[in-house]
Amino acid sequence: MIVIWVDDIICAHADRAAYDRFATALAQKFPVERKETMDWVLGIRIDYDRQSRVLRMSQAMYADEFLRKYASHLEGVSKRYDSPMADDASYSADQCPAENSQEAAEMAQHRNIYMSVVGGLLWLSACTRPDLTYATSVLARFVSIPRAHPLCRHAACTGIPALYYQPRHMHAPGHREASYGVR
């Protein structure tokens, strides 16, 4: 199996000779750094315990830097959040300020930072934090309403959990959403 992401290539193989032929051919055309085990990829720490057959993926370093970078935007938000988003939370385009209003102008000042926060949360949720996925997708739908604080605070309060994969003991944190009224 070969996975390519820009200039990173991950190869998983069952046939060592076939892998060696592939890696040698690739190295003849491109500069290649071969590693026997994968420790990091795309800022994700990879730990694999072969004996217990457990794969652990963590973005702790990215998440710590993300929270540090946006800490000033969390000032005054001291409440702990056990969930990425309140179960009864509802967001709609009707909540957006009217175009050219004073409120819209005030929010526009924060839009670039807000979009960066949402982008960072999307990266976390796509890679190792599936529990943030639904709430982040809601935030992404309404980038004209800069309200990422509760979700960022939840991410900070829950620590930096890792995603684990192991046979017969699969547990992936997530969020279910059954509100069909969400646009």
Secondary structure, DSSP 8 states (H G I E B T S, - for coil): -EEEETTEEEE--S-HHHHHHHHHHHHHHS-----SS--EETTEEEEEETTTTEEEEE-HHHHHHHHHHTGGGGTT-----SSSS-TT----GGGS--TTSHHHHHHHTTHHHHHHHHHHHHHHHHHT-GGGHHHHHHHHHTTTS---HHHHHHHHHT----EEE-TT-----------TT--
